[in-house]
Amino acid sequence: MNELSYFEMSPSDFAAGIGSSFIFGPLLMRYGTNQVKRELLPSVAKCEVGFCLGWSEPDSGSDLASVKTRAEDKGDYYLVNGQKTFGTATHFATHQVFLARTNIDVPKHRGLSVMMTELKSPGVTVRPLWTMGNHRLSEVYFDNVKVPKKYLLGKENEGWKFTVEELDLERMLEPGNIKRILDELVGYVKETTRNGELLAGDPLIRQELAELAIEFAIANSLFMRIAWMLDQGKIPSNEISMEKVFVSELWYRAADLGTRILGLEGILEEDSKWARLNGLITRQYQRSIGRTIYMGTSEIQRNIVATRWLGLPR
């Protein structure tokens, strides 16, 4: 995933990656029924199916346990009604894994279940939501959608544990984009002159690029440590929150540095003949802002580190 992000991987790669990499594949093996594992895991391994996530709703983002999408038990299936929003790569995926309320008479964390459905199922409607950087997210509407009970992941009304584990894995943010920005900027200043002097000779530019290189080394170390912990069968909840804050905010700072070095030409998109670095900097700048919000804002991640790791009061 780190290498794919360096080369600005496509959303379709990401959708398949959710299923086959560290996010959904391991959770399906842990929580899926035997029938569903036999049905889907071979296709997950071959990237023949892609998964998207249905967590957020119009009124439920940071307080994810307040979701209102309802799944009513109808015997052999659940009847699902509601809306999900800000879905990544939904238009490339074949299935959505989503959080729904299956019991309205208990505290909000205890009445939630996780299930999945095929996006081609009757009653499912997918609509685009466009963000800065021409990046498409989606909103999904459920209108009397029948979800077979075999697609329940884990136990009914115990979906919050699944959700917390998935969010811990989802928040692992690869720093490949930052390395790409750094490499391109270093190459640019070595070849570009301003007022008759190479930009690489400007001590302020040299210092800022050196600081970015040092911070990237830290970000990459945090990322690789989490990968090692996952390989050991651990769920590095605290470490992932720390890494997510550091990498997402460094991504923004790296793109911001690029706009300052390239100047006005750096904010032009790739279809302009005056654009520098094929519009890389303006794409990365616009996309980086959302990364400090998606999957839990920086403020939420800092609260997680403060309460879970440092033992500070809420």
Buried (B, 14 or more C-beta within 10 A) or exposed (E): BBEBBBEEBEBBBBBBBBBBBBBBBBBBEEBBBEEBBEBBBEBBEEBEBBBBBBBBBEEBBEEBBBBBBBBEEEEEBBBBBBBBBBBBBBBBBBBBBBBBBBBEEEEBBEBBBBBBBBBEBEBBEBEEEEBEBEBBBBBBBBEEBBBBBBBBBBEBBBBBBBBEBBBBBBBBBBBBBBBBBBEBBEEBBEEEEEEEEEBBEBEEBEEBBEEBBEBBEBBBEBBEEBBEBBEEEEBBBBBBBBBBBBBBBBBBBBBBBBBEBBEEBBBBEEEEEEBBBEBBBBBBBBBBBBBBBBBBBBEBBEBBBBEEEEEEEE
